[in-house]
Amino acid sequence: MQLYMAIDQLGNTYHGLEHPRKDLLERIGGGRVSKMYANTKTGAEHIGYVIGAHWCRVFRVLPFHESGAE
């Protein structure tokens, strides 16, 4: 299971997201939902969601230490 977290433009954090779009919509509340993009050298890249007035950038959470990796 992959976990995600999000940070909005005000610095609010949303942790433990399994399904980022669905979970953010439930936590923030209703409103229009659209994808948020950032320009890169290779083109636009999907980086999060705009939900109502919240611009949420989504990050994948990885464990600090995985067994067998040293």
PQR file with spaces between the fields and no chain letter, atoms N, CA, C, O and H, PARSE charges and radii, in Angstrom:
ATOM       1  N    MET     1       0.834   -1.176    0.000 -0.4000 1.5000
ATOM       2  CA   MET     1       0.000    0.000    0.000 -0.0000 2.0000
ATOM       3  C    MET     1       0.881    1.243    0.000  0.5500 1.7000
ATOM       4  O    MET     1       1.781    1.377    0.829 -0.5500 1.4000
ATOM       5  N    GLN     2       0.620    2.134   -0.920 -0.4000 1.5000
ATOM       6  CA   GLN     2       1.367    3.386   -0.987 -0.0000 2.0000
ATOM       7  C    GLN     2       0.636    4.451   -0.190  0.5500 1.7000
ATOM       8  O    GLN     2      -0.592    4.530   -0.230 -0.5500 1.4000
ATOM       9  H    GLN     2      -0.111    2.025   -1.594  0.4000 1.0000
ATOM      10  N    LEU     3       1.382    5.263    0.528 -0.4000 1.5000
ATOM      11  CA   LEU     3       0.800    6.369    1.270 -0.0000 2.0000
ATOM      12  C    LEU     3       1.291    7.680    0.686  0.5500 1.7000
ATOM      13  O    LEU     3       2.405    7.776    0.170 -0.5500 1.4000
ATOM      14  H    LEU     3       2.379    5.199    0.561  0.4000 1.0000
ATOM      15  N    TYR     4       0.441    8.680    0.779 -0.4000 1.5000
ATOM      16  CA   TYR     4       0.748   10.002    0.262 -0.0000 2.0000
ATOM      17  C    TYR     4       0.457   11.032    1.334  0.5500 1.7000
ATOM      18  O    TYR     4      -0.263   10.755    2.293 -0.5500 1.4000
ATOM      19  H    TYR     4      -0.464    8.602    1.198  0.4000 1.0000
ATOM      20  N    MET     5       1.014   12.216    1.171 -0.4000 1.5000
ATOM      21  CA   MET     5       0.694   13.364    1.997 -0.0000 2.0000
ATOM      22  C    MET     5       0.543   14.562    1.075  0.5500 1.7000
ATOM      23  O    MET     5       1.020   14.539   -0.060 -0.5500 1.4000
ATOM      24  H    MET     5       1.598   12.441    0.391  0.4000 1.0000
ATOM      25  N    ALA     6      -0.108   15.591    1.546 -0.4000 1.5000
ATOM      26  CA   ALA     6      -0.293   16.794    0.739 -0.0000 2.0000
ATOM      27  C    ALA     6      -0.066   18.023    1.602  0.5500 1.7000
ATOM      28  O    ALA     6      -0.292   18.009    2.812 -0.5500 1.4000
ATOM      29  H    ALA     6      -0.495   15.610    2.468  0.4000 1.0000
ATOM      30  N    ILE     7       0.387   19.089    0.949 -0.4000 1.5000
ATOM      31  CA   ILE     7       0.575   20.385    1.593 -0.0000 2.0000
ATOM      32  C    ILE     7      -0.131   21.409    0.727  0.5500 1.7000
ATOM      33  O    ILE     7       0.090   21.464   -0.483 -0.5500 1.4000
ATOM      34  H    ILE     7       0.570   19.100   -0.034  0.4000 1.0000
ATOM      35  N    ASP     8      -0.993   22.236    1.351 -0.4000 1.5000
ATOM      36  CA   ASP     8      -1.669   23.267    0.569 -0.0000 2.0000
ATOM      37  C    ASP     8      -0.885   24.572    0.626  0.5500 1.7000
ATOM      38  O    ASP     8       0.152   24.652    1.285 -0.5500 1.4000
ATOM      39  H    ASP     8      -1.172   22.191    2.333  0.4000 1.0000
ATOM      40  N    GLN     9      -1.385   25.597   -0.067 -0.4000 1.5000
ATOM      41  CA   GLN     9      -0.659   26.855   -0.193 -0.0000 2.0000
ATOM      42  C    GLN     9      -0.549   27.605    1.130  0.5500 1.7000
ATOM      43  O    GLN     9       0.254   28.531    1.244 -0.5500 1.4000
ATOM      44  H    GLN     9      -2.227   25.532   -0.602  0.4000 1.0000
ATOM      45  N    LEU    10      -1.335   27.224    2.124 -0.4000 1.5000
ATOM      46  CA   LEU    10      -1.288   27.872    3.431 -0.0000 2.0000
ATOM      47  C    LEU    10      -0.393   27.134    4.421  0.5500 1.7000
ATOM      48  O    LEU    10      -0.198   27.585    5.550 -0.5500 1.4000
ATOM      49  H    LEU    10      -1.987   26.471    2.031  0.4000 1.0000
ATOM      50  N    GLY    11       0.154   25.987    3.985 -0.4000 1.5000
ATOM      51  CA   GLY    11       1.025   25.202    4.847 -0.0000 2.0000
ATOM      52  C    GLY    11       0.294   24.122    5.623  0.5500 1.7000
ATOM      53  O    GLY    11       0.916   23.420    6.421 -0.5500 1.4000
ATOM      54  H    GLY    11      -0.004   25.621    3.068  0.4000 1.0000
ATOM      55  N    ASN    12      -1.003   23.967    5.415 -0.4000 1.5000
ATOM      56  CA   ASN    12      -1.749   22.888    6.066 -0.0000 2.0000
ATOM      57  C    ASN    12      -1.299   21.561    5.478  0.5500 1.7000
ATOM      58  O    ASN    12      -1.102   21.448    4.268 -0.5500 1.4000
ATOM      59  H    ASN    12      -1.508   24.537    4.767  0.4000 1.0000
ATOM      60  N    THR    13      -1.137   20.557    6.331 -0.4000 1.5000
ATOM      61  CA   THR    13      -0.697   19.247    5.857 -0.0000 2.0000
ATOM      62  C    THR    13      -1.806   18.217    6.036  0.5500 1.7000
ATOM      63  O    THR    13      -2.605   18.289    6.969 -0.5500 1.4000
ATOM      64  H    THR    13      -1.297   20.649    7.314  0.4000 1.0000
ATOM      65  N    TYR    14      -1.831   17.271    5.128 -0.4000 1.5000
ATOM      66  CA   TYR    14      -2.818   16.191    5.136 -0.0000 2.0000
ATOM      67  C    TYR    14      -2.031   14.886    5.000  0.5500 1.7000
ATOM      68  O    TYR    14      -1.433   14.622    3.957 -0.5500 1.4000
ATOM      69  H    TYR    14      -1.181   17.212    4.370  0.4000 1.0000
ATOM      70  N    HIS    15      -2.034   14.075    6.054 -0.4000 1.5000
ATOM      71  CA   HIS    15      -1.218   12.868    6.110 -0.0000 2.0000
ATOM      72  C    HIS    15      -2.058   11.605    5.950  0.5500 1.7000
ATOM      73  O    HIS    15      -3.274   11.632    6.136 -0.5500 1.4000
ATOM      74  H    HIS    15      -2.519   14.289    6.902  0.4000 1.0000
ATOM      75  N    GLY    16      -1.401   10.496    5.605 -0.4000 1.5000
ATOM      76  CA   GLY    16      -2.054    9.198    5.549 -0.0000 2.0000
ATOM      77  C    GLY    16      -3.057    9.054    4.428  0.5500 1.7000
ATOM      78  O    GLY    16      -4.091    8.408    4.596 -0.5500 1.4000
ATOM      79  H    GLY    16      -0.413   10.473    5.453  0.4000 1.0000
ATOM      80  N    LEU    17      -2.763    9.652    3.282 -0.4000 1.5000
ATOM      81  CA   LEU    17      -3.672    9.572    2.145 -0.0000 2.0000
ATOM      82  C    LEU    17      -3.380    8.308    1.349  0.5500 1.7000
ATOM      83  O    LEU    17      -2.267    8.131    0.854 -0.5500 1.4000
ATOM      84  H    LEU    17      -1.923   10.177    3.145  0.4000 1.0000
ATOM      85  N    GLU    18      -4.370    7.427    1.220 -0.4000 1.5000
ATOM      86  CA   GLU    18      -4.211    6.232    0.389 -0.0000 2.0000
ATOM      87  C    GLU    18      -4.617    6.525   -1.048  0.5500 1.7000
ATOM      88  O    GLU    18      -3.976    6.062   -1.991 -0.5500 1.4000
ATOM      89  H    GLU    18      -5.274    7.571    1.622  0.4000 1.0000
ATOM      90  N    HIS    19      -5.673    7.290   -1.204 -0.4000 1.5000
ATOM      91  CA   HIS    19      -6.180    7.709   -2.512 -0.0000 2.0000
ATOM      92  C    HIS    19      -6.252    9.232   -2.456  0.5500 1.7000
ATOM      93  O    HIS    19      -7.261    9.785   -2.018 -0.5500 1.4000
ATOM      94  H    HIS    19      -6.194    7.666   -0.437  0.4000 1.0000
ATOM      95  N    PRO    20      -5.185    9.925   -2.899 -0.5600 1.5000
ATOM      96  CA   PRO    20      -5.061   11.359   -2.666  0.2800 2.0000
ATOM      97  C    PRO    20      -6.279   12.194   -3.058  0.5500 1.7000
ATOM      98  O    PRO    20      -6.749   12.999   -2.254 -0.5500 1.4000
ATOM      99  N    ARG    21      -6.793   12.024   -4.261 -0.4000 1.5000
ATOM     100  CA   ARG    21      -7.910   12.858   -4.707 -0.0000 2.0000
ATOM     101  C    ARG    21      -9.139   12.635   -3.832  0.5500 1.7000
ATOM     102  O    ARG    21      -9.740   13.592   -3.345 -0.5500 1.4000
ATOM     103  H    ARG    21      -6.411   11.370   -4.914  0.4000 1.0000
ATOM     104  N    LYS    22      -9.508   11.383   -3.636 -0.4000 1.5000
ATOM     105  CA   LYS    22     -10.690   11.034   -2.850 -0.0000 2.0000
ATOM     106  C    LYS    22     -10.542   11.466   -1.392  0.5500 1.7000
ATOM     107  O    LYS    22     -11.452   12.073   -0.826 -0.5500 1.4000
ATOM     108  H    LYS    22      -9.019   10.605   -4.031  0.4000 1.0000
ATOM     109  N    ASP    23      -9.388   11.151   -0.779 -0.4000 1.5000
ATOM     110  CA   ASP    23      -9.166   11.464    0.628 -0.0000 2.0000
ATOM     111  C    ASP    23      -9.113   12.972    0.875  0.5500 1.7000
ATOM     112  O    ASP    23      -9.656   13.453    1.870 -0.5500 1.4000
ATOM     113  H    ASP    23      -8.649   10.659   -1.239  0.4000 1.0000
ATOM     114  N    LEU    24      -8.462   13.724   -0.023 -0.4000 1.5000
ATOM     115  CA   LEU    24      -8.410   15.176    0.134 -0.0000 2.0000
ATOM     116  C    LEU    24      -9.797   15.783    0.008  0.5500 1.7000
ATOM     117  O    LEU    24     -10.146   16.688    0.767 -0.5500 1.4000
ATOM     118  H    LEU    24      -8.021   13.333   -0.831  0.4000 1.0000
ATOM     119  N    LEU    25     -10.582   15.306   -0.925 -0.4000 1.5000
ATOM     120  CA   LEU    25     -11.938   15.818   -1.105 -0.0000 2.0000
ATOM     121  C    LEU    25     -12.770   15.587    0.151  0.5500 1.7000
ATOM     122  O    LEU    25     -13.548   16.458    0.541 -0.5500 1.4000
ATOM     123  H    LEU    25     -10.298   14.571   -1.541  0.4000 1.0000
ATOM     124  N    GLU    26     -12.619   14.430    0.789 -0.4000 1.5000
ATOM     125  CA   GLU    26     -13.350   14.138    2.021 -0.0000 2.0000
ATOM     126  C    GLU    26     -12.892   15.032    3.171  0.5500 1.7000
ATOM     127  O    GLU    26     -13.719   15.492    3.958 -0.5500 1.4000
ATOM     128  H    GLU    26     -11.987   13.723    0.472  0.4000 1.0000
ATOM     129  N    ARG    27     -11.588   15.284    3.278 -0.4000 1.5000
ATOM     130  CA   ARG    27     -11.059   16.061    4.403 -0.0000 2.0000
ATOM     131  C    ARG    27     -11.283   17.557    4.241  0.5500 1.7000
ATOM     132  O    ARG    27     -11.602   18.246    5.209 -0.5500 1.4000
ATOM     133  H    ARG    27     -10.916   14.910    2.638  0.4000 1.0000
ATOM     134  N    ILE    28     -11.119   18.064    3.020 -0.4000 1.5000
ATOM     135  CA   ILE    28     -11.246   19.503    2.786 -0.0000 2.0000
ATOM     136  C    ILE    28     -12.707   19.897    2.656  0.5500 1.7000
ATOM     137  O    ILE    28     -13.110   20.971    3.104 -0.5500 1.4000
ATOM     138  H    ILE    28     -10.860   17.504    2.234  0.4000 1.0000
ATOM     139  N    GLY    29     -13.489   19.040    2.050 -0.4000 1.5000
ATOM     140  CA   GLY    29     -14.900   19.340    1.841 -0.0000 2.0000
ATOM     141  C    GLY    29     -15.176   19.473    0.358  0.5500 1.7000
ATOM     142  O    GLY    29     -14.274   19.386   -0.475 -0.5500 1.4000
ATOM     143  H    GLY    29     -13.161   18.168    1.686  0.4000 1.0000
ATOM     144  N    GLY    30     -16.425   19.682    0.055 -0.4000 1.5000
ATOM     145  CA   GLY    30     -16.851   19.759   -1.335 -0.0000 2.0000
ATOM     146  C    GLY    30     -16.233   20.930   -2.076  0.5500 1.7000
ATOM     147  O    GLY    30     -15.542   21.769   -1.497 -0.5500 1.4000
ATOM     148  H    GLY    30     -17.158   19.753    0.732  0.4000 1.0000
ATOM     149  N    GLY    31     -16.492   20.962   -3.326 -0.4000 1.5000
ATOM     150  CA   GLY    31     -15.959   22.021   -4.167 -0.0000 2.0000
ATOM     151  C    GLY    31     -15.465   21.443   -5.475  0.5500 1.7000
ATOM     152  O    GLY    31     -15.402   20.226   -5.652 -0.5500 1.4000
ATOM     153  H    GLY    31     -17.053   20.281   -3.797  0.4000 1.0000
ATOM     154  N    ARG    32     -15.122   22.313   -6.367 -0.4000 1.5000
ATOM     155  CA   ARG    32     -14.622   21.887   -7.663 -0.0000 2.0000
ATOM     156  C    ARG    32     -13.240   21.264   -7.493  0.5500 1.7000
ATOM     157  O    ARG    32     -12.412   21.772   -6.736 -0.5500 1.4000
ATOM     158  H    ARG    32     -15.173   23.301   -6.223  0.4000 1.0000
ATOM     159  N    VAL    33     -12.995   20.163   -8.199 -0.4000 1.5000
ATOM     160  CA   VAL    33     -11.706   19.475   -8.145 -0.0000 2.0000
ATOM     161  C    VAL    33     -11.085   19.479   -9.529  0.5500 1.7000
ATOM     162  O    VAL    33     -11.738   19.130  -10.512 -0.5500 1.4000
ATOM     163  H    VAL    33     -13.667   19.750   -8.813  0.4000 1.0000
ATOM     164  N    SER    34      -9.810   19.879   -9.604 -0.4000 1.5000
ATOM     165  CA   SER    34      -9.080   19.800  -10.870 -0.0000 2.0000
ATOM     166  C    SER    34      -7.622   19.453  -10.578  0.5500 1.7000
ATOM     167  O    SER    34      -7.125   19.661   -9.472 -0.5500 1.4000
ATOM     168  H    SER    34      -9.279   20.162   -8.805  0.4000 1.0000
ATOM     169  N    LYS    35      -6.963   18.929  -11.583 -0.4000 1.5000
ATOM     170  CA   LYS    35      -5.551   18.573  -11.426 -0.0000 2.0000
ATOM     171  C    LYS    35      -4.698   19.833  -11.434  0.5500 1.7000
ATOM     172  O    LYS    35      -5.029   20.815  -12.099 -0.5500 1.4000
ATOM     173  H    LYS    35      -7.367   18.761  -12.482  0.4000 1.0000
ATOM     174  N    MET    36      -3.601   19.796  -10.694 -0.4000 1.5000
ATOM     175  CA   MET    36      -2.660   20.905  -10.653 -0.0000 2.0000
ATOM     176  C    MET    36      -1.379   20.457  -11.364  0.5500 1.7000
ATOM     177  O    MET    36      -0.878   19.358  -11.124 -0.5500 1.4000
ATOM     178  H    MET    36      -3.332   18.998  -10.154  0.4000 1.0000
ATOM     179  N    TYR    37      -0.868   21.302  -12.221 -0.4000 1.5000
ATOM     180  CA   TYR    37       0.307   20.978  -13.025 -0.0000 2.0000
ATOM     181  C    TYR    37       1.431   21.969  -12.755  0.5500 1.7000
ATOM     182  O    TYR    37       1.189   23.103  -12.341 -0.5500 1.4000
ATOM     183  H    TYR    37      -1.275   22.195  -12.416  0.4000 1.0000
ATOM     184  N    ALA    38       2.669   21.523  -12.996 -0.4000 1.5000
ATOM     185  CA   ALA    38       3.849   22.393  -12.935 -0.0000 2.0000
ATOM     186  C    ALA    38       4.634   22.189  -14.222  0.5500 1.7000
ATOM     187  O    ALA    38       4.707   21.075  -14.740 -0.5500 1.4000
ATOM     188  H    ALA    38       2.865   20.602  -13.332  0.4000 1.0000
ATOM     189  N    ASN    39       5.209   23.242  -14.727 -0.4000 1.5000
ATOM     190  CA   ASN    39       6.018   23.148  -15.937 -0.0000 2.0000
ATOM     191  C    ASN    39       7.401   22.594  -15.608  0.5500 1.7000
ATOM     192  O    ASN    39       8.030   22.999  -14.630 -0.5500 1.4000
ATOM     193  H    ASN    39       5.150   24.147  -14.306  0.4000 1.0000
ATOM     194  N    THR    40       7.861   21.666  -16.436 -0.4000 1.5000
ATOM     195  CA   THR    40       9.208   21.114  -16.316 -0.0000 2.0000
ATOM     196  C    THR    40       9.885   21.247  -17.671  0.5500 1.7000
ATOM     197  O    THR    40       9.276   21.716  -18.632 -0.5500 1.4000
ATOM     198  H    THR    40       7.350   21.337  -17.230  0.4000 1.0000
ATOM     199  N    LYS    41      11.128   20.840  -17.747 -0.4000 1.5000
ATOM     200  CA   LYS    41      11.858   20.913  -19.016 -0.0000 2.0000
ATOM     201  C    LYS    41      11.239   20.012  -20.075  0.5500 1.7000
ATOM     202  O    LYS    41      11.333   20.294  -21.269 -0.5500 1.4000
ATOM     203  H    LYS    41      11.624   20.459  -16.967  0.4000 1.0000
ATOM     204  N    THR    42      10.603   18.924  -19.636 -0.4000 1.5000
ATOM     205  CA   THR    42      10.016   17.974  -20.586 -0.0000 2.0000
ATOM     206  C    THR    42       8.523   18.205  -20.809  0.5500 1.7000
ATOM     207  O    THR    42       7.888   17.456  -21.552 -0.5500 1.4000
ATOM     208  H    THR    42      10.526   18.694  -18.665  0.4000 1.0000
ATOM     209  N    GLY    43       7.960   19.223  -20.182 -0.4000 1.5000
ATOM     210  CA   GLY    43       6.537   19.520  -20.341 -0.0000 2.0000
ATOM     211  C    GLY    43       5.839   19.647  -19.005  0.5500 1.7000
ATOM     212  O    GLY    43       6.488   19.667  -17.958 -0.5500 1.4000
ATOM     213  H    GLY    43       8.475   19.832  -19.578  0.4000 1.0000
ATOM     214  N    ALA    44       4.534   19.733  -19.034 -0.4000 1.5000
ATOM     215  CA   ALA    44       3.759   19.873  -17.806 -0.0000 2.0000
ATOM     216  C    ALA    44       3.686   18.536  -17.061  0.5500 1.7000
ATOM     217  O    ALA    44       3.582   17.472  -17.671 -0.5500 1.4000
ATOM     218  H    ALA    44       4.008   19.716  -19.884  0.4000 1.0000
ATOM     219  N    GLU    45       3.743   18.617  -15.737 -0.4000 1.5000
ATOM     220  CA   GLU    45       3.722   17.421  -14.899 -0.0000 2.0000
ATOM     221  C    GLU    45       2.637   17.571  -13.832  0.5500 1.7000
ATOM     222  O    GLU    45       2.540   18.613  -13.184 -0.5500 1.4000
ATOM     223  H    GLU    45       3.827   19.481  -15.241  0.4000 1.0000
ATOM     224  N    HIS    46       1.825   16.532  -13.652 -0.4000 1.5000
ATOM     225  CA   HIS    46       0.756   16.542  -12.652 -0.0000 2.0000
ATOM     226  C    HIS    46       1.385   16.440  -11.271  0.5500 1.7000
ATOM     227  O    HIS    46       2.068   15.460  -10.974 -0.5500 1.4000
ATOM     228  H    HIS    46       1.903   15.686  -14.178  0.4000 1.0000
ATOM     229  N    ILE    47       1.157   17.457  -10.409 -0.4000 1.5000
ATOM     230  CA   ILE    47       1.800   17.478   -9.090 -0.0000 2.0000
ATOM     231  C    ILE    47       0.813   17.486   -7.930  0.5500 1.7000
ATOM     232  O    ILE    47       1.224   17.383   -6.774 -0.5500 1.4000
ATOM     233  H    ILE    47       0.602   18.253  -10.650  0.4000 1.0000
ATOM     234  N    GLY    48      -0.480   17.606   -8.216 -0.4000 1.5000
ATOM     235  CA   GLY    48      -1.441   17.648   -7.121 -0.0000 2.0000
ATOM     236  C    GLY    48      -2.828   18.003   -7.611  0.5500 1.7000
ATOM     237  O    GLY    48      -3.171   17.794   -8.775 -0.5500 1.4000
ATOM     238  H    GLY    48      -0.814   17.689   -9.155  0.4000 1.0000
ATOM     239  N    TYR    49      -3.636   18.558   -6.677 -0.4000 1.5000
ATOM     240  CA   TYR    49      -5.025   18.866   -6.983 -0.0000 2.0000
ATOM     241  C    TYR    49      -5.405   20.230   -6.431  0.5500 1.7000
ATOM     242  O    TYR    49      -4.896   20.662   -5.397 -0.5500 1.4000
ATOM     243  H    TYR    49      -3.358   18.728   -5.732  0.4000 1.0000
ATOM     244  N    VAL    50      -6.298   20.894   -7.129 -0.4000 1.5000
ATOM     245  CA   VAL    50      -6.927   22.110   -6.641 -0.0000 2.0000
ATOM     246  C    VAL    50      -8.335   21.705   -6.220  0.5500 1.7000
ATOM     247  O    VAL    50      -9.132   21.253   -7.042 -0.5500 1.4000
ATOM     248  H    VAL    50      -6.712   20.542   -7.969  0.4000 1.0000
ATOM     249  N    ILE    51      -8.632   21.872   -4.937 -0.4000 1.5000
ATOM     250  CA   ILE    51      -9.941   21.514   -4.401 -0.0000 2.0000
ATOM     251  C    ILE    51     -10.512   22.755   -3.736  0.5500 1.7000
ATOM     252  O    ILE    51     -10.035   23.186   -2.686 -0.5500 1.4000
ATOM     253  H    ILE    51      -7.984   22.239   -4.269  0.4000 1.0000
ATOM     254  N    GLY    52     -11.529   23.321   -4.353 -0.4000 1.5000
ATOM     255  CA   GLY    52     -12.079   24.578   -3.856 -0.0000 2.0000
ATOM     256  C    GLY    52     -10.995   25.639   -3.901  0.5500 1.7000
ATOM     257  O    GLY    52     -10.444   25.920   -4.966 -0.5500 1.4000
ATOM     258  H    GLY    52     -11.916   22.971   -5.206  0.4000 1.0000
ATOM     259  N    ALA    53     -10.681   26.232   -2.751 -0.4000 1.5000
ATOM     260  CA   ALA    53      -9.649   27.270   -2.675 -0.0000 2.0000
ATOM     261  C    ALA    53      -8.289   26.712   -2.239  0.5500 1.7000
ATOM     262  O    ALA    53      -7.351   27.479   -2.022 -0.5500 1.4000
ATOM     263  H    ALA    53     -11.128   26.003   -1.886  0.4000 1.0000
ATOM     264  N    HIS    54      -8.174   25.389   -2.110 -0.4000 1.5000
ATOM     265  CA   HIS    54      -6.927   24.767   -1.651 -0.0000 2.0000
ATOM     266  C    HIS    54      -6.131   24.226   -2.831  0.5500 1.7000
ATOM     267  O    HIS    54      -6.644   23.447   -3.634 -0.5500 1.4000
ATOM     268  H    HIS    54      -8.936   24.766   -2.286  0.4000 1.0000
ATOM     269  N    TRP    55      -4.875   24.646   -2.928 -0.4000 1.5000
ATOM     270  CA   TRP    55      -3.958   24.158   -3.952 -0.0000 2.0000
ATOM     271  C    TRP    55      -3.042   23.159   -3.257  0.5500 1.7000
ATOM     272  O    TRP    55      -2.103   23.556   -2.567 -0.5500 1.4000
ATOM     273  H    TRP    55      -4.458   25.280   -2.276  0.4000 1.0000
ATOM     274  N    CYS    56      -3.304   21.875   -3.430 -0.4000 1.5000
ATOM     275  CA   CYS    56      -2.608   20.822   -2.681 -0.0000 2.0000
ATOM     276  C    CYS    56      -1.568   20.121   -3.541  0.5500 1.7000
ATOM     277  O    CYS    56      -1.891   19.518   -4.564 -0.5500 1.4000
ATOM     278  H    CYS    56      -4.067   21.553   -3.990  0.4000 1.0000
ATOM     279  N    ARG    57      -0.321   20.208   -3.110 -0.4000 1.5000
ATOM     280  CA   ARG    57       0.752   19.477   -3.775 -0.0000 2.0000
ATOM     281  C    ARG    57       0.890   18.136   -3.059  0.5500 1.7000
ATOM     282  O    ARG    57       0.974   18.087   -1.832 -0.5500 1.4000
ATOM     283  H    ARG    57      -0.058   20.698   -2.279  0.4000 1.0000
ATOM     284  N    VAL    58       0.912   17.047   -3.830 -0.4000 1.5000
ATOM     285  CA   VAL    58       0.895   15.702   -3.266 -0.0000 2.0000
ATOM     286  C    VAL    58       2.290   15.079   -3.348  0.5500 1.7000
ATOM     287  O    VAL    58       2.986   15.217   -4.354 -0.5500 1.4000
ATOM     288  H    VAL    58       0.843   17.086   -4.827  0.4000 1.0000
ATOM     289  N    PHE    59       2.684   14.393   -2.276 -0.4000 1.5000
ATOM     290  CA   PHE    59       3.981   13.732   -2.192 -0.0000 2.0000
ATOM     291  C    PHE    59       3.783   12.275   -1.809  0.5500 1.7000
ATOM     292  O    PHE    59       2.911   11.963   -0.998 -0.5500 1.4000
ATOM     293  H    PHE    59       2.119   14.281   -1.459  0.4000 1.0000
ATOM     294  N    ARG    60       4.580   11.380   -2.380 -0.4000 1.5000
ATOM     295  CA   ARG    60       4.572    9.972   -1.983 -0.0000 2.0000
ATOM     296  C    ARG    60       5.440    9.826   -0.748  0.5500 1.7000
ATOM     297  O    ARG    60       6.538   10.381   -0.695 -0.5500 1.4000
ATOM     298  H    ARG    60       5.288   11.634   -3.038  0.4000 1.0000
ATOM     299  N    VAL    61       4.967    9.089    0.246 -0.4000 1.5000
ATOM     300  CA   VAL    61       5.703    8.869    1.483 -0.0000 2.0000
ATOM     301  C    VAL    61       6.395    7.517    1.405  0.5500 1.7000
ATOM     302  O    VAL    61       5.756    6.495    1.154 -0.5500 1.4000
ATOM     303  H    VAL    61       4.075    8.639    0.204  0.4000 1.0000
ATOM     304  N    LEU    62       7.711    7.520    1.621 -0.4000 1.5000
ATOM     305  CA   LEU    62       8.505    6.294    1.614 -0.0000 2.0000
ATOM     306  C    LEU    62       9.048    6.044    3.006  0.5500 1.7000
ATOM     307  O    LEU    62       9.361    6.997    3.720 -0.5500 1.4000
ATOM     308  H    LEU    62       8.231    8.350    1.824  0.4000 1.0000
ATOM     309  N    PRO    63       9.169    4.783    3.411 -0.5600 1.5000
ATOM     310  CA   PRO    63       9.745    4.488    4.723  0.2800 2.0000
ATOM     311  C    PRO    63      11.214    4.918    4.773  0.5500 1.7000
ATOM     312  O    PRO    63      11.933    4.833    3.777 -0.5500 1.4000
ATOM     313  N    PHE    64      11.641    5.376    5.939 -0.4000 1.5000
ATOM     314  CA   PHE    64      13.030    5.800    6.107 -0.0000 2.0000
ATOM     315  C    PHE    64      13.966    4.609    5.957  0.5500 1.7000
ATOM     316  O    PHE    64      15.042    4.731    5.371 -0.5500 1.4000
ATOM     317  H    PHE    64      11.057    5.445    6.748  0.4000 1.0000
ATOM     318  N    HIS    65      13.562    3.472    6.477 -0.4000 1.5000
ATOM     319  CA   HIS    65      14.411    2.284    6.394 -0.0000 2.0000
ATOM     320  C    HIS    65      13.559    1.105    5.968  0.5500 1.7000
ATOM     321  O    HIS    65      12.530    0.818    6.579 -0.5500 1.4000
ATOM     322  H    HIS    65      12.688    3.373    6.953  0.4000 1.0000
ATOM     323  N    GLU    66      13.988    0.429    4.925 -0.4000 1.5000
ATOM     324  CA   GLU    66      13.307   -0.775    4.493 -0.0000 2.0000
ATOM     325  C    GLU    66      14.163   -1.966    4.881  0.5500 1.7000
ATOM     326  O    GLU    66      15.387   -1.909    4.762 -0.5500 1.4000
ATOM     327  H    GLU    66      14.824    0.662    4.429  0.4000 1.0000
ATOM     328  N    SER    67      13.545   -3.041    5.341 -0.4000 1.5000
ATOM     329  CA   SER    67      14.307   -4.213    5.758 -0.0000 2.0000
ATOM     330  C    SER    67      15.103   -4.773    4.580  0.5500 1.7000
ATOM     331  O    SER    67      14.591   -4.874    3.465 -0.5500 1.4000
ATOM     332  H    SER    67      12.551   -3.088    5.438  0.4000 1.0000
ATOM     333  N    GLY    68      16.337   -5.129    4.835 -0.4000 1.5000
ATOM     334  CA   GLY    68      17.195   -5.693    3.793 -0.0000 2.0000
ATOM     335  C    GLY    68      17.968   -4.646    3.022  0.5500 1.7000
ATOM     336  O    GLY    68      18.858   -5.009    2.253 -0.5500 1.4000
ATOM     337  H    GLY    68      16.753   -5.047    5.741  0.4000 1.0000
ATOM     338  N    ALA    69      17.683   -3.385    3.182 -0.4000 1.5000
ATOM     339  CA   ALA    69      18.391   -2.322    2.449 -0.0000 2.0000
ATOM     340  C    ALA    69      19.379   -1.658    3.398  0.5500 1.7000
ATOM     341  O    ALA    69      18.982   -0.962    4.332 -0.5500 1.4000
ATOM     342  H    ALA    69      16.960   -3.089    3.807  0.4000 1.0000
ATOM     343  N    GLU    70      20.654   -1.874    3.158 -0.4000 1.5000
ATOM     344  CA   GLU    70      21.676   -1.237    3.983 -0.0000 2.0000
ATOM     345  C    GLU    70      22.805   -0.741    3.144  0.5500 1.7000
ATOM     346  O    GLU    70      23.762   -0.174    3.670 -0.5500 1.4000
ATOM     347  H    GLU    70      20.977   -2.439    2.399  0.4000 1.0000
